[in-house]
Structure formats: C-alpha cells, structure tokens
C-alpha cells in the first residue's frame, strides 16, 4: 500500500547547526568535496484507506512542521520504494 512521505527541512535562510557540525566533521573522515549539509526529518504516514495528500499537507502544516522556520514537501511513495530507502 502506498504511503505519504513528508520531508521537513529548515528554510534556506535559517542556520542549521546540525548540518554545519556534520559538514565540519567530514574532512576528518577524508571527505573534502562536500560544500554544505542540511539536516531534516522524514515522516511516513499510512492511511487506513487511500492515501490523502491534502489531509497529509494539513497534518504537516499544523503538526509536523513549524511554518515560521521550516518548509515541507508531501509525496506519495510506493511500499517497495520505502523498503529500499534504507540501503
């Protein structure tokens, strides 16, 4: 069954200290070709019936993201895409 995925990210103009910490640590791991890193959240929503993108947008806007400092995207993902996401 398809799920709705909500990706929440800090707005580009908002400082991302977690992302900066990761970016600063990369050279110690031998990675020198990364210009910047931004950290966000991925939330998967499984509806009891058909996935409802409008309802998911409402949930994201009212509960999952802080619209003052964060942007979000909502998309439909098939179950096989979710299973392969951790590889």
Phi and psi in degrees as GROMACS dihedral restraints (atoms count N, CA, C in turn):
[ dihedral_restraints ]
;  ai    aj    ak    al  type     phi  dphi    fc
    3     4     5     6     1   -66.4    20    10
    4     5     6     7     1   149.5    20    10
    6     7     8     9     1  -119.8    20    10
    7     8     9    10     1   160.1    20    10
    9    10    11    12     1   -98.7    20    10
   10    11    12    13     1   130.3    20    10
   12    13    14    15     1  -111.1    20    10
   13    14    15    16     1   129.8    20    10
   15    16    17    18     1  -112.8    20    10
   16    17    18    19     1   121.0    20    10
   18    19    20    21     1  -104.2    20    10
   19    20    21    22     1   124.6    20    10
   21    22    23    24     1  -114.2    20    10
   22    23    24    25     1   127.9    20    10
   24    25    26    27     1  -133.6    20    10
   25    26    27    28     1   148.4    20    10
   27    28    29    30     1   -61.4    20    10
   28    29    30    31     1   144.8    20    10
   30    31    32    33     1   -61.5    20    10
   31    32    33    34     1   150.4    20    10
   33    34    35    36     1   -56.0    20    10
   34    35    36    37     1   -31.4    20    10
   36    37    38    39     1   -82.3    20    10
   37    38    39    40     1    -4.3    20    10
   39    40    41    42     1   -92.8    20    10
   40    41    42    43     1   131.0    20    10
   42    43    44    45     1   -61.0    20    10
   43    44    45    46     1   136.8    20    10
   45    46    47    48     1  -118.1    20    10
   46    47    48    49     1    87.7    20    10
   48    49    50    51     1   -63.6    20    10
   49    50    51    52     1   -33.5    20    10
   51    52    53    54     1   -64.2    20    10
   52    53    54    55     1   -45.8    20    10
   54    55    56    57     1   -61.8    20    10
   55    56    57    58     1   -40.3    20    10
   57    58    59    60     1   -64.9    20    10
   58    59    60    61     1   -39.2    20    10
   60    61    62    63     1   -62.7    20    10
   61    62    63    64     1   -42.2    20    10
   63    64    65    66     1   -65.6    20    10
   64    65    66    67     1   -46.2    20    10
   66    67    68    69     1   -59.8    20    10
   67    68    69    70     1   -39.4    20    10
   69    70    71    72     1   -69.7    20    10
   70    71    72    73     1   -26.8    20    10
   72    73    74    75     1   -82.5    20    10
   73    74    75    76     1   -22.2    20    10
   75    76    77    78     1   -59.0    20    10
   76    77    78    79     1   -41.6    20    10
   78    79    80    81     1   -59.4    20    10
   79    80    81    82     1   -31.5    20    10
   81    82    83    84     1   -67.9    20    10
   82    83    84    85     1   -19.1    20    10
   84    85    86    87     1   -96.2    20    10
   85    86    87    88     1     4.8    20    10
   87    88    89    90     1    87.3    20    10
   88    89    90    91     1    11.2    20    10
   90    91    92    93     1  -102.3    20    10
   91    92    93    94     1   113.6    20    10
   93    94    95    96     1  -119.5    20    10
   94    95    96    97     1     0.2    20    10
   96    97    98    99     1  -105.0    20    10
   97    98    99   100     1    20.3    20    10
   99   100   101   102     1  -103.5    20    10
  100   101   102   103     1   122.4    20    10
  102   103   104   105     1   -80.4    20    10
  103   104   105   106     1   -40.4    20    10
  105   106   107   108     1  -159.3    20    10
  106   107   108   109     1   161.7    20    10
  108   109   110   111     1  -134.5    20    10
  109   110   111   112     1   135.8    20    10
  111   112   113   114     1  -121.9    20    10
  112   113   114   115     1   135.1    20    10
  114   115   116   117     1  -104.3    20    10
  115   116   117   118     1   137.2    20    10
  117   118   119   120     1  -141.4    20    10
  118   119   120   121     1  -168.4    20    10
  120   121   122   123     1  -126.7    20    10
  121   122   123   124     1   147.5    20    10
  123   124   125   126     1  -120.6    20    10
  124   125   126   127     1   125.8    20    10
  126   127   128   129     1  -121.0    20    10
  127   128   129   130     1   130.3    20    10
  129   130   131   132     1  -106.3    20    10
  130   131   132   133     1   130.5    20    10
  132   133   134   135     1  -117.8    20    10
  133   134   135   136     1   126.2    20    10
  135   136   137   138     1  -113.1    20    10
  136   137   138   139     1   117.1    20    10
  138   139   140   141     1   -86.1    20    10
  139   140   141   142     1   156.0    20    10
  141   142   143   144     1   -70.9    20    10
  142   143   144   145     1   -30.8    20    10
  144   145   146   147     1  -111.8    20    10
  145   146   147   148     1  -137.4    20    10
  147   148   149   150     1   -69.9    20    10
  148   149   150   151     1   142.1    20    10
  150   151   152   153     1   -59.9    20    10
  151   152   153   154     1   136.3    20    10
  153   154   155   156     1  -117.3    20    10
  154   155   156   157     1    99.2    20    10
  156   157   158   159     1   -65.3    20    10
  157   158   159   160     1   -36.5    20    10
  159   160   161   162     1   -65.0    20    10
  160   161   162   163     1   -42.3    20    10
  162   163   164   165     1   -65.1    20    10
  163   164   165   166     1   -39.9    20    10
  165   166   167   168     1   -63.4    20    10
  166   167   168   169     1   -40.1    20    10
  168   169   170   171     1   -62.0    20    10
  169   170   171   172     1   -41.0    20    10
  171   172   173   174     1   -63.4    20    10
  172   173   174   175     1   -43.9    20    10
  174   175   176   177     1   -61.2    20    10
  175   176   177   178     1   -45.6    20    10
  177   178   179   180     1   -63.1    20    10
  178   179   180   181     1   -43.8    20    10
  180   181   182   183     1   -67.9    20    10
  181   182   183   184     1   -37.4    20    10
  183   184   185   186     1   -92.9    20    10
  184   185   186   187     1   -22.5    20    10
  186   187   188   189     1  -130.3    20    10
  187   188   189   190     1   -42.3    20    10
  189   190   191   192     1   -87.2    20    10
  190   191   192   193     1   -28.0    20    10
  192   193   194   195     1  -124.8    20    10
  193   194   195   196     1   149.6    20    10
  195   196   197   198     1   -96.5    20    10
  196   197   198   199     1   103.7    20    10
  198   199   200   201     1   -63.3    20    10
  199   200   201   202     1   -14.0    20    10
  201   202   203   204     1   -71.8    20    10
  202   203   204   205     1   -38.5    20    10
  204   205   206   207     1  -121.8    20    10
  205   206   207   208     1    -5.5    20    10
  207   208   209   210     1  -127.8    20    10
  208   209   210   211     1   149.5    20    10
  210   211   212   213     1  -111.0    20    10
  211   212   213   214     1   157.7    20    10
  213   214   215   216     1  -142.1    20    10
  214   215   216   217     1   154.4    20    10
  216   217   218   219     1  -124.6    20    10
  217   218   219   220     1   148.4    20    10
  219   220   221   222     1  -124.4    20    10
  220   221   222   223     1   131.4    20    10
  222   223   224   225     1  -148.1    20    10
  223   224   225   226     1   157.4    20    10
  225   226   227   228     1   -93.6    20    10
  226   227   228   229     1   132.1    20    10
  228   229   230   231     1  -129.6    20    10
  229   230   231   232     1   133.6    20    10
  231   232   233   234     1   -73.9    20    10
  232   233   234   235     1   155.4    20    10
  234   235   236   237     1   -58.1    20    10
  235   236   237   238     1   -37.3    20    10
  237   238   239   240     1   -69.3    20    10
  238   239   240   241     1   -27.7    20    10
  240   241   242   243     1   -69.7    20    10
  241   242   243   244     1   -35.5    20    10
  243   244   245   246     1   -68.9    20    10
  244   245   246   247     1   -42.0    20    10
  246   247   248   249     1   -62.6    20    10
  247   248   249   250     1   -35.4    20    10
  249   250   251   252     1   -86.1    20    10
  250   251   252   253     1    -5.8    20    10
  252   253   254   255     1   -69.2    20    10
  253   254   255   256     1   -24.9    20    10
  255   256   257   258     1   -85.7    20    10
  256   257   258   259     1    -5.4    20    10
